[in-house]
Amino acid sequence: MMNTQAKKLHTRARRQNRIRATVEGTTERPRLTVFVSNMNVSAQIIDDSKQKTLAAATSAGQKTATGSLTQKAEWVGGEIAKKAKTAKVSKVVFDRNGRKYHGRIKALAEAARAGGLEF
């Protein structure tokens, strides 16, 4: 019998595998992946066909990204949208990395959409 923490990790890993089986970044539509730790939020735009990171943004070490994790996620969403424009990327595929589309993930996604990314 699994304890609660192990079960959480197991179900998240299963969700990650399910998502990554269908979501793949191409040159036309790279993958926007999100990582949320206990203190920071990171996002990357990745072209899986070339195995290259086209743009990245993180709240770690940023003085302008303050407040709750949801506020940091909004900031990262805006930053990744700006960096995507400089990398000439307008359409992406959203990879929520096994997390539910709720709260921090939703805040980042909506901020990226407001910044001009399409997904």
C-alpha positions in Angstrom: 0.0 0.0 0.0 1.3 3.4 -1.0 1.4 6.3 1.4 -0.2 9.6 0.4 2.9 11.4 -0.8 4.1 8.4 -2.9 0.6 8.1 -4.4 0.6 11.9 -5.3 4.0 11.5 -7.0 2.9 8.4 -8.8 -0.3 9.9 -10.2 1.6 13.1 -11.3 4.2 11.0 -13.1 1.4 9.1 -14.9 -0.2 12.4 -15.9 3.2 13.6 -17.2 3.7 10.5 -19.3 0.2 10.8 -20.7 0.7 14.5 -21.6 4.2 14.0 -23.1 2.9 11.1 -25.3 0.7 13.6 -27.2 2.4 17.0 -26.8 5.5 17.5 -28.9 7.2 20.7 -29.8 8.0 21.2 -33.5 9.7 24.0 -35.4 6.4 25.5 -36.3 4.8 25.0 -32.8 7.4 24.6 -30.0 6.5 23.3 -26.6 5.9 25.7 -23.7 6.7 23.8 -20.6 6.2 24.9 -17.0 8.0 24.0 -13.8 6.8 25.1 -10.3 8.9 24.6 -7.3 8.1 25.5 -3.7 9.5 29.0 -4.2 9.8 29.8 -7.9 8.2 29.3 -11.3 10.1 28.6 -14.5 9.0 28.3 -18.2 10.8 27.2 -21.3 9.9 27.2 -25.0 11.5 24.1 -26.5 11.8 22.8 -30.1 11.9 19.0 -29.5 12.8 18.3 -33.1 16.1 20.2 -32.8 16.4 19.6 -29.0 16.9 23.4 -28.5 15.6 25.8 -25.9 14.4 28.9 -27.8 13.4 31.0 -24.8 13.3 30.7 -21.0 12.1 32.7 -18.0 12.2 32.1 -14.3 11.3 34.0 -11.1 14.5 32.7 -9.3 16.7 35.6 -8.5 14.5 38.2 -10.0 13.8 41.3 -7.9 10.8 42.3 -10.0 9.1 38.9 -9.4 7.7 39.1 -5.9 4.6 38.1 -4.0 2.8 34.8 -4.0 3.7 32.0 -6.4 0.6 32.9 -8.4 1.9 36.4 -8.9 5.3 35.0 -9.8 3.7 32.8 -12.3 1.9 35.7 -13.9 5.2 37.6 -14.1 6.9 34.6 -15.7 4.1 34.2 -18.2 4.5 37.8 -19.3 8.3 37.4 -19.6 8.2 34.2 -21.6 5.8 35.9 -24.0 8.2 38.8 -24.5 11.2 36.5 -25.0 9.1 34.4 -27.4 8.5 37.5 -29.6 12.2 38.2 -29.7 12.8 34.5 -30.7 10.0 35.0 -33.4 7.7 32.4 -31.9 4.0 33.1 -31.8 2.3 29.7 -31.6 3.2 27.1 -29.0 1.9 23.8 -27.5 1.3 24.1 -23.8 2.9 21.4 -21.6 1.6 21.7 -18.0 4.1 19.1 -16.9 1.6 16.8 -15.1 0.0 19.5 -13.1 -3.7 20.4 -13.3 -4.7 23.5 -15.3 -5.5 25.5 -12.2 -4.1 28.3 -10.0 -0.4 28.9 -10.8 -0.4 27.1 -14.1 -3.6 28.9 -15.3 -2.2 32.3 -14.2 1.0 31.7 -16.2 -1.0 30.5 -19.3 -3.3 33.5 -19.2 -0.4 36.0 -18.8 1.4 34.3 -21.7 -1.8 34.6 -23.9 -2.2 38.2 -22.9 1.4 38.8 -24.0 0.7 37.5 -27.5 1.4 33.7 -27.4 -1.2 31.5 -29.1 -2.1 28.1 -27.7 
